[in-house]
Amino acid sequence: MVPKVTADYGWREVWPRRGDPGRLPPGQRIAAAMPRFGMRPGLAPPPVPLHPTVTVTGDVAERLTIDADGLSALERVTVQADFHCVSTWSVPGLEWSGWRLRDVWDRLIVPGARPSDAATHLRAIASDRYSAALPLEDALADDVLLADRLGDHPLQPIHGAPWRLVAPAHYGYKSVKHLAAITVHRSRPRASGGSMQHPRGRVGFEERHGRIPGRVLRWPYRLLIVPTALRARRAVRRP
């Protein structure tokens, strides 16, 4: 099954069905389409800038702005991975391409911004002000990307254009769409949703929420899938 990644999806395609239990992480089910999803589904995607940049601030010696020219010096990579939403839907076998965040860190951020040696966390901030935090060790894992393509096409606004953080081992709320800034921290920073975000959000450990056990939230979250996805679809289609 090739997942649908456009805004042309209906409720049957986003309602998740049982898949291979040996493949799926705890509590996840397979969806036929990848909807736009988030905490504020009624908001349309923000405008895509003509010349996108990512600003790096926080516990750094120098403010740094990363643009397409800077990224062009890095090796492009492709990662094929399943995408897992915290609300229990999963889309298998997506192919993302861009640059390893570890390479962005080592080749651009470390020499250009000179982050504190005591840095422990990164916070990714979207142009619509949504944010998520990750421990540095998680953010610099081999499969974490600053992605600009999904499948054979440039990333579209529905899925985070122009650039998106992609962290396959974590729930989708850590894969920040419309990435515009990264802040460096010496302790875990606050992020959107407060305690709703688990400090790590790892799919394999069912870290759905900062306080409530993930298993307890499976059905409450699952019942939000269809209304959230359809509301987001209307927002994307809005002139």
Backbone hydrogen bonds, N-H to C=O, Kabsch-Sander energy under -0.5 kcal/mol:
donor,donor_aa,acceptor,acceptor_aa,energy
4,K,32,A,-2.3
9,Y,7,A,-1.6
13,E,10,G,-0.7
14,V,10,G,-1.1
15,W,11,W,-1.7
17,R,30,I,-3.3
23,R,20,D,-1.6
24,L,20,D,-2.2
28,Q,25,P,-1.8
29,R,88,T,-2.6
30,I,17,R,-2.7
31,A,90,S,-2.8
32,A,13,E,-1.4
33,A,13,E,-1.6
34,M,4,K,-3.2
43,L,40,R,-1.7
54,V,66,I,-2.2
55,T,180,A,-2.2
56,V,64,L,-3.5
57,T,55,T,-0.5
57,T,182,I,-2.0
59,D,184,V,-2.6
60,V,58,G,-2.4
61,A,113,A,-1.6
61,A,114,R,-1.2
62,E,113,A,-2.2
64,L,56,V,-2.1
66,I,54,V,-3.0
68,A,52,P,-0.6
71,L,67,D,-2.0
72,S,68,A,-1.8
73,A,70,G,-1.0
74,L,71,L,-2.0
77,V,98,G,-2.4
79,V,96,W,-2.9
81,A,79,V,-0.6
81,A,94,L,-2.7
83,F,91,V,-2.8
85,C,83,F,-0.5
85,C,89,W,-3.0
88,T,85,C,-1.7
90,S,29,R,-2.2
91,V,83,F,-2.4
94,L,81,A,-1.6
96,W,79,V,-2.8
96,W,94,L,-0.6
97,S,149,R,-1.9
98,G,77,V,-2.2
99,W,146,L,-1.9
101,L,144,V,-2.3
104,V,100,R,-2.0
105,W,101,L,-2.6
106,D,102,R,-2.9
107,R,103,D,-2.9
108,L,104,V,-1.6
109,I,104,V,-2.5
110,V,105,W,-3.2
112,G,108,L,-1.8
113,A,109,I,-2.9
114,R,109,I,-1.1
114,R,110,V,-1.0
116,S,59,D,-2.7
119,A,116,S,-1.7
120,T,185,H,-2.7
121,H,185,H,-2.0
122,L,134,L,-2.6
123,R,183,T,-2.5
124,A,132,A,-2.9
125,I,181,A,-2.9
126,A,130,Y,-3.3
127,S,178,H,-2.1
129,R,126,A,-1.8
132,A,124,A,-1.9
134,L,122,L,-2.6
136,L,120,T,-3.4
138,D,135,P,-0.7
139,A,135,P,-2.5
140,L,136,L,-1.9
141,A,138,D,-1.5
144,V,141,A,-1.5
145,L,143,D,-0.5
145,L,166,V,-2.3
146,L,99,W,-3.0
147,A,145,L,-0.7
147,A,164,R,-3.2
148,D,97,S,-2.2
149,R,97,S,-1.6
150,L,153,H,-2.2
151,G,95,E,-3.8
153,H,150,L,-1.4
155,L,148,D,-2.7
159,H,156,Q,-1.5
160,G,157,P,-1.2
161,A,156,Q,-1.5
164,R,147,A,-2.3
165,L,176,V,-2.3
166,V,145,L,-2.5
170,H,167,A,-2.1
171,Y,201,G,-2.5
172,G,84,H,-2.2
174,K,171,Y,-2.4
175,S,172,G,-1.4
176,V,174,K,-1.4
178,H,160,G,-1.4
179,L,163,W,-2.6
180,A,125,I,-2.9
181,A,125,I,-1.9
182,I,55,T,-2.9
183,T,123,R,-2.4
184,V,57,T,-2.2
185,H,121,H,-2.4
192,S,131,S,-0.9
194,G,191,A,-1.9
196,M,193,G,-2.3
197,Q,194,G,-1.5
198,H,196,M,-0.5
203,V,169,A,-2.2
204,G,169,A,-0.5
205,F,202,R,-0.6
206,E,203,V,-1.7
207,E,202,R,-2.1
208,R,206,E,-1.6
210,G,195,S,-1.9
214,G,206,E,-0.6
216,V,213,P,-0.7
217,L,213,P,-0.8
217,L,214,G,-0.9
218,R,215,R,-1.0
221,Y,217,L,-2.5
222,R,218,R,-2.3
223,L,219,W,-2.1
224,L,221,Y,-1.5
225,I,222,R,-1.5
228,T,224,L,-2.0
229,A,225,I,-2.9
230,L,226,V,-2.6
231,R,227,P,-1.9
232,A,228,T,-2.1
233,R,229,A,-2.1
234,R,230,L,-2.0
235,A,231,R,-1.8
236,V,232,A,-2.2
237,R,233,R,-2.0
238,R,234,R,-1.1
